[in-house]
Amino acid sequence: DFLPTEIWSFTSWDIATCFYPAKEVSGDFYDVFDLPGGRLGLVIADIADKGVGSALYMALIRSLVRVFADQTLAEDSRNIPPKTDDTEAEPMDTVNRVLEVVQLTNHYLVRHHGQEGMFATLFFGVLDPVSGSLVYVNGGHEPLYIIGKDGVKEELPPTCPAIGVMEDLKVKTQRLQIDPGDFLLGLTDGVTEACN
């Protein structure tokens, strides 16, 4: 019930999700939500372990990412130039804001829940649906893929370790362009570890 019931729709973009938990409750989750400046937040994550404990951490991390993204990117949205198809029209601070969202989430988890040994792999990206620019952090999650008409164009491997483990997390952001006809594929290890 914590997963989004409606996926935001944008002109010229199709977004689809699929979720089949191994048990009644799960720590895997995805999220798609609107952000200031007409941007879109994209999240896919996997909380350590399974069951109710993982599901509760999933709800916490989902809320933290949403709140921190809304707060930090609201500051950034006041400086967004008019929307054009020019990929350079992206605000310069978006990279720093995405980094800040992951750092704040990690800091909260370590400070308040570090002793419980729970952690999460997390992909968090901010998509500009006008330009196709995606700024992201992959915190120890399964690689995501940009797939074009000829197959895999780009792999998005981890840019930092999983969150919730260490206070001094070295986070790196990446920026890439999603071109017309491309699609971004993300999954959790529930796919890669599945048996016949």
C-alpha positions in Angstrom: 0.0 0.0 0.0 3.0 2.3 0.3 3.8 2.0 -3.4 2.3 4.7 -5.7 -1.2 3.9 -6.8 -1.0 6.4 -9.7 2.1 7.0 -11.9 2.6 10.6 -13.0 2.1 11.0 -16.8 4.0 13.4 -18.9 3.6 14.2 -22.6 5.9 12.0 -24.7 6.9 9.7 -21.7 5.5 6.3 -20.8 6.2 4.9 -17.3 5.4 1.4 -16.3 6.0 -0.6 -13.1 5.8 -4.2 -12.0 5.9 -5.6 -8.4 5.6 -9.2 -7.3 6.9 -9.6 -3.7 8.3 -13.0 -2.6 6.2 -12.8 0.6 3.2 -10.8 1.8 5.4 -7.9 2.8 8.6 -6.8 1.2 11.4 -4.3 1.5 11.8 -3.8 -2.2 10.1 -0.7 -3.5 9.9 1.8 -6.3 8.5 5.4 -6.4 7.7 8.0 -9.0 6.8 11.4 -7.9 6.6 15.0 -9.1 9.2 17.5 -8.0 9.4 21.3 -8.1 10.3 22.8 -11.5 8.3 20.1 -13.4 10.8 17.4 -12.8 10.2 13.8 -11.8 11.7 11.8 -8.9 12.5 8.2 -9.7 13.4 5.7 -7.0 14.1 1.9 -6.9 15.4 0.4 -3.7 15.9 -2.9 -1.8 16.0 -3.0 2.0 18.1 -5.7 3.7 16.2 -8.8 4.6 12.5 -9.5 4.1 9.3 -9.3 6.1 7.7 -6.7 8.3 10.9 -5.1 9.5 12.1 -4.5 6.0 8.7 -3.1 5.0 8.8 -0.6 7.8 12.3 0.6 6.7 11.0 0.8 3.2 8.2 3.2 4.3 10.8 5.2 6.3 13.3 5.5 3.4 10.5 6.3 0.9 9.3 9.1 3.1 12.8 10.5 3.8 13.7 10.6 0.1 10.4 12.3 -0.8 10.7 14.9 1.9 14.4 15.7 1.3 13.9 15.8 -2.4 11.0 18.2 -2.2 12.8 20.5 0.2 16.2 20.6 -1.5 14.9 20.7 -5.1 12.4 23.5 -4.2 15.4 25.7 -3.5 16.8 24.8 -6.9 13.5 25.3 -8.8 13.6 29.0 -8.4 16.6 29.2 -10.6 15.3 27.0 -13.5 15.5 28.8 -16.8 12.4 28.6 -19.2 11.8 25.1 -20.5 13.3 24.4 -23.9 14.6 21.3 -25.7 18.1 22.4 -24.9 19.7 19.9 -22.5 21.9 22.7 -21.1 18.8 24.4 -19.7 19.0 22.2 -16.6 19.8 24.1 -13.4 23.4 23.8 -12.4 22.5 22.9 -8.8 20.5 19.7 -9.6 23.6 17.6 -9.4 24.3 18.9 -5.9 20.7 18.6 -4.8 20.5 14.9 -5.8 23.7 14.3 -3.9 22.3 16.1 -0.9 19.0 14.1 -0.9 21.0 10.8 -0.7 23.4 12.2 1.9 20.6 13.5 4.2 18.8 10.2 3.9 21.9 8.2 4.7 22.8 10.5 7.7 19.3 10.1 9.2 19.4 6.3 8.9 22.9 5.9 10.4 22.2 8.4 13.2 18.8 7.0 14.2 18.8 3.4 13.1 22.5 2.5 12.6 22.6 0.2 15.6 19.8 -2.0 14.0 22.0 -3.1 11.1 19.5 -2.3 8.5 20.6 -0.8 5.2 19.3 -0.3 1.7 20.5 -0.2 -1.9 19.0 2.8 -3.5 18.8 4.4 -7.0 17.5 8.0 -6.9 17.2 10.0 -10.0 15.7 13.3 -11.1 14.4 13.4 -14.6 13.7 16.6 -16.6 10.9 15.3 -18.9 11.4 18.2 -21.3 15.1 17.7 -22.0 15.5 14.0 -21.1 18.3 14.8 -18.7 18.6 12.4 -15.8 20.8 13.2 -12.8 21.1 10.2 -10.4 22.9 8.4 -7.6 23.1 4.6 -7.5 23.8 3.6 -3.9 24.9 0.0 -4.2 21.8 -1.0 -6.2 21.6 -3.4 -9.2 22.7 -1.6 -12.3 20.0 0.1 -14.3 20.2 0.2 -18.1 19.4 2.7 -20.9 18.2 0.6 -23.8 17.9 1.9 -27.3 16.8 0.5 -30.6 20.0 -1.5 -31.0 20.1 -2.8 -27.4 21.8 -1.7 -24.2 23.3 1.8 -24.7 24.5 2.4 -21.2 24.8 0.7 -17.9 24.2 2.7 -14.7 26.4 0.9 -12.1 26.6 1.9 -8.4 28.1 5.3 -7.8 28.4 4.8 -4.0 27.8 2.0 -1.4 24.5 1.1 0.1 22.9 3.7 2.4 22.5 3.3 6.2 25.8 1.6 6.8 28.4 4.4 7.3 28.1 8.1 8.3 30.8 9.3 5.9 29.3 8.0 2.7 31.2 9.1 -0.4 28.4 9.8 -2.8 28.9 10.6 -6.5 26.2 11.7 -8.9 26.1 11.1 -12.6 24.2 12.8 -15.4 23.1 11.3 -18.7 20.7 11.9 -21.6 17.7 9.8 -22.4 17.0 10.2 -26.1 13.7 9.8 -27.8 13.0 6.0 -28.3 15.2 5.0 -25.4 14.0 3.5 -22.2 15.4 3.2 -18.7 15.1 -0.3 -17.1 15.5 -0.7 -13.3 15.0 -3.8 -11.2 15.9 -5.4 -7.9 17.8 -8.6 -7.1 14.4 -10.3 -6.9 14.8 -10.6 -10.7 18.5 -11.6 -10.9 18.2 -14.1 -8.0 15.0 -15.7 -9.3 15.1 -19.5 -9.9 13.2 -21.3 -12.7 
